[in-house]
Amino acid sequence: NDEATDCQPCPAGKYCPDPPADPTYQQVDCTVGYVCIGGASVAEPNDDTGNPCPKGHFCTCPGGCSVAQPCEEGTFQDTEAKGVCEECTAGFYCPTRKM
């Protein structure tokens, strides 16, 4: 490759730091709890290249998250940027997804 136009955006689920930590491998998984849509240059984007995982969702994906996953019935997440959903406390329930 000899032109800047030969470069491709970093793929979804990954970020491409500048300069890369390892020059032989420039794609790194985004931080758990974050969605990298594509073109991210940081592990925890909060712009048009990605964002923190929203409430009611989790972001833990092999190879980096490109889409936030909704919490399953019986679980919830009331904080952004989390990698797991929590089980409802005894005596309570979460009847729908994305709580």
C-alpha positions as protocol buffer text, in pm:
chain_id: "A"
residue {
  index: 1
  type: ASN
  ca { x: 0 y: 0 z: 0 }
}
residue {
  index: 2
  type: ASP
  ca { x: 147 y: 327 z: -102 }
}
residue {
  index: 3
  type: GLU
  ca { x: -140 y: 575 z: -69 }
}
residue {
  index: 4
  type: ALA
  ca { x: -353 y: 702 z: 218 }
}
residue {
  index: 5
  type: THR
  ca { x: -659 y: 594 z: 17 }
}
residue {
  index: 6
  type: ASP
  ca { x: -542 y: 232 z: 62 }
}
residue {
  index: 7
  type: CYS
  ca { x: -624 y: 256 z: 434 }
}
residue {
  index: 8
  type: GLN
  ca { x: -959 y: 122 z: 553 }
}
residue {
  index: 9
  type: PRO
  ca { x: -1162 y: 232 z: 859 }
}
residue {
  index: 10
  type: CYS
  ca { x: -1116 y: 21 z: 1170 }
}
residue {
  index: 11
  type: PRO
  ca { x: -1389 y: -250 z: 1172 }
}
residue {
  index: 12
  type: ALA
  ca { x: -1687 y: -258 z: 1408 }
}
residue {
  index: 13
  type: GLY
  ca { x: -1604 y: -399 z: 1752 }
}
residue {
  index: 14
  type: LYS
  ca { x: -1241 y: -286 z: 1725 }
}
residue {
  index: 15
  type: TYR
  ca { x: -1038 y: 30 z: 1767 }
}
residue {
  index: 16
  type: CYS
  ca { x: -719 y: 121 z: 1585 }
}
residue {
  index: 17
  type: PRO
  ca { x: -488 y: 330 z: 1808 }
}
residue {
  index: 18
  type: ASP
  ca { x: -247 y: 583 z: 1671 }
}
residue {
  index: 19
  type: PRO
  ca { x: 30 y: 491 z: 1698 }
}
residue {
  index: 20
  type: PRO
  ca { x: -53 y: 121 z: 1738 }
}
residue {
  index: 21
  type: ALA
  ca { x: 82 y: -51 z: 2048 }
}
residue {
  index: 22
  type: ASP
  ca { x: 198 y: -334 z: 1824 }
}
residue {
  index: 23
  type: PRO
  ca { x: 286 y: -216 z: 1471 }
}
residue {
  index: 24
  type: THR
  ca { x: 218 y: -564 z: 1332 }
}
residue {
  index: 25
  type: TYR
  ca { x: -141 y: -571 z: 1461 }
}
residue {
  index: 26
  type: GLN
  ca { x: -336 y: -247 z: 1456 }
}
residue {
  index: 27
  type: GLN
  ca { x: -688 y: -371 z: 1548 }
}
residue {
  index: 28
  type: VAL
  ca { x: -768 y: -411 z: 1919 }
}
residue {
  index: 29
  type: ASP
  ca { x: -1098 y: -518 z: 2083 }
}
residue {
  index: 30
  type: CYS
  ca { x: -1295 y: -228 z: 2232 }
}
residue {
  index: 31
  type: THR
  ca { x: -1329 y: -215 z: 2609 }
}
residue {
  index: 32
  type: VAL
  ca { x: -1602 y: -432 z: 2765 }
}
residue {
  index: 33
  type: GLY
  ca { x: -1903 y: -207 z: 2821 }
}
residue {
  index: 34
  type: TYR
  ca { x: -1849 y: -8 z: 2500 }
}
residue {
  index: 35
  type: VAL
  ca { x: -1984 y: -38 z: 2147 }
}
residue {
  index: 36
  type: CYS
  ca { x: -1746 y: 39 z: 1861 }
}
residue {
  index: 37
  type: ILE
  ca { x: -1949 y: 105 z: 1547 }
}
residue {
  index: 38
  type: GLY
  ca { x: -1650 y: 141 z: 1315 }
}
residue {
  index: 39
  type: GLY
  ca { x: -1361 y: 379 z: 1266 }
}
residue {
  index: 40
  type: ALA
  ca { x: -1283 y: 405 z: 1640 }
}
residue {
  index: 41
  type: SER
  ca { x: -934 y: 517 z: 1744 }
}
residue {
  index: 42
  type: VAL
  ca { x: -985 y: 477 z: 2122 }
}
residue {
  index: 43
  type: ALA
  ca { x: -1094 y: 180 z: 2336 }
}
residue {
  index: 44
  type: GLU
  ca { x: -1385 y: 370 z: 2495 }
}
residue {
  index: 45
  type: PRO
  ca { x: -1536 y: 590 z: 2222 }
}
residue {
  index: 46
  type: ASN
  ca { x: -1815 y: 840 z: 2290 }
}
residue {
  index: 47
  type: ASP
  ca { x: -1870 y: 995 z: 1949 }
}
residue {
  index: 48
  type: ASP
  ca { x: -1984 y: 892 z: 1601 }
}
residue {
  index: 49
  type: THR
  ca { x: -1748 y: 588 z: 1612 }
}
residue {
  index: 50
  type: GLY
  ca { x: -1900 y: 434 z: 1926 }
}
residue {
  index: 51
  type: ASN
  ca { x: -2048 y: 488 z: 2269 }
}
residue {
  index: 52
  type: PRO
  ca { x: -2089 y: 346 z: 2619 }
}
residue {
  index: 53
  type: CYS
  ca { x: -2331 y: 55 z: 2636 }
}
residue {
  index: 54
  type: PRO
  ca { x: -2673 y: 204 z: 2726 }
}
residue {
  index: 55
  type: LYS
  ca { x: -2880 y: 123 z: 3035 }
}
residue {
  index: 56
  type: GLY
  ca { x: -3084 y: -196 z: 2994 }
}
residue {
  index: 57
  type: HIS
  ca { x: -2810 y: -353 z: 2778 }
}
residue {
  index: 58
  type: PHE
  ca { x: -2474 y: -528 z: 2811 }
}
residue {
  index: 59
  type: CYS
  ca { x: -2167 y: -514 z: 2592 }
}
residue {
  index: 60
  type: THR
  ca { x: -1945 y: -819 z: 2626 }
}
residue {
  index: 61
  type: CYS
  ca { x: -1871 y: -973 z: 2289 }
}
residue {
  index: 62
  type: PRO
  ca { x: -1594 y: -1203 z: 2171 }
}
residue {
  index: 63
  type: GLY
  ca { x: -1390 y: -992 z: 1933 }
}
residue {
  index: 64
  type: GLY
  ca { x: -1534 y: -661 z: 2058 }
}
residue {
  index: 65
  type: CYS
  ca { x: -1893 y: -531 z: 2060 }
}
residue {
  index: 66
  type: SER
  ca { x: -2046 y: -366 z: 1755 }
}
residue {
  index: 67
  type: VAL
  ca { x: -2405 y: -379 z: 1890 }
}
residue {
  index: 68
  type: ALA
  ca { x: -2537 y: -350 z: 2247 }
}
residue {
  index: 69
  type: GLN
  ca { x: -2729 y: -659 z: 2358 }
}
residue {
  index: 70
  type: PRO
  ca { x: -3054 y: -613 z: 2558 }
}
residue {
  index: 71
  type: CYS
  ca { x: -3075 y: -759 z: 2908 }
}
residue {
  index: 72
  type: GLU
  ca { x: -3277 y: -1080 z: 2919 }
}
residue {
  index: 73
  type: GLU
  ca { x: -3598 y: -1121 z: 3119 }
}
residue {
  index: 74
  type: GLY
  ca { x: -3512 y: -1154 z: 3489 }
}
residue {
  index: 75
  type: THR
  ca { x: -3209 y: -927 z: 3459 }
}
residue {
  index: 76
  type: PHE
  ca { x: -3146 y: -552 z: 3449 }
}
residue {
  index: 77
  type: GLN
  ca { x: -2870 y: -295 z: 3409 }
}
residue {
  index: 78
  type: ASP
  ca { x: -2927 y: 55 z: 3548 }
}
residue {
  index: 79
  type: THR
  ca { x: -2583 y: 192 z: 3462 }
}
residue {
  index: 80
  type: GLU
  ca { x: -2415 y: 274 z: 3129 }
}
residue {
  index: 81
  type: ALA
  ca { x: -2090 y: 113 z: 3010 }
}
residue {
  index: 82
  type: LYS
  ca { x: -2139 y: -229 z: 3167 }
}
residue {
  index: 83
  type: GLY
  ca { x: -2049 y: -570 z: 3033 }
}
residue {
  index: 84
  type: VAL
  ca { x: -2313 y: -772 z: 3217 }
}
residue {
  index: 85
  type: CYS
  ca { x: -2674 y: -749 z: 3333 }
}
residue {
  index: 86
  type: GLU
  ca { x: -2757 y: -809 z: 3698 }
}
residue {
  index: 87
  type: GLU
  ca { x: -3013 y: -1060 z: 3824 }
}
residue {
  index: 88
  type: CYS
  ca { x: -3320 y: -913 z: 3990 }
}
residue {
  index: 89
  type: THR
  ca { x: -3312 y: -907 z: 4368 }
}
residue {
  index: 90
  type: ALA
  ca { x: -3511 y: -1179 z: 4547 }
}
residue {
  index: 91
  type: GLY
  ca { x: -3874 y: -1072 z: 4570 }
}
residue {
  index: 92
  type: PHE
  ca { x: -3859 y: -871 z: 4243 }
}
residue {
  index: 93
  type: TYR
  ca { x: -3877 y: -951 z: 3876 }
}
residue {
  index: 94
  type: CYS
  ca { x: -3801 y: -785 z: 3542 }
}
residue {
  index: 95
  type: PRO
  ca { x: -4086 y: -885 z: 3310 }
}
residue {
  index: 96
  type: THR
  ca { x: -3941 y: -749 z: 2986 }
}
residue {
  index: 97
  type: ARG
  ca { x: -3608 y: -721 z: 2808 }
}
residue {
  index: 98
  type: LYS
  ca { x: -3399 y: -401 z: 2811 }
}
residue {
  index: 99
  type: MET
  ca { x: -3457 y: -313 z: 3174 }
}
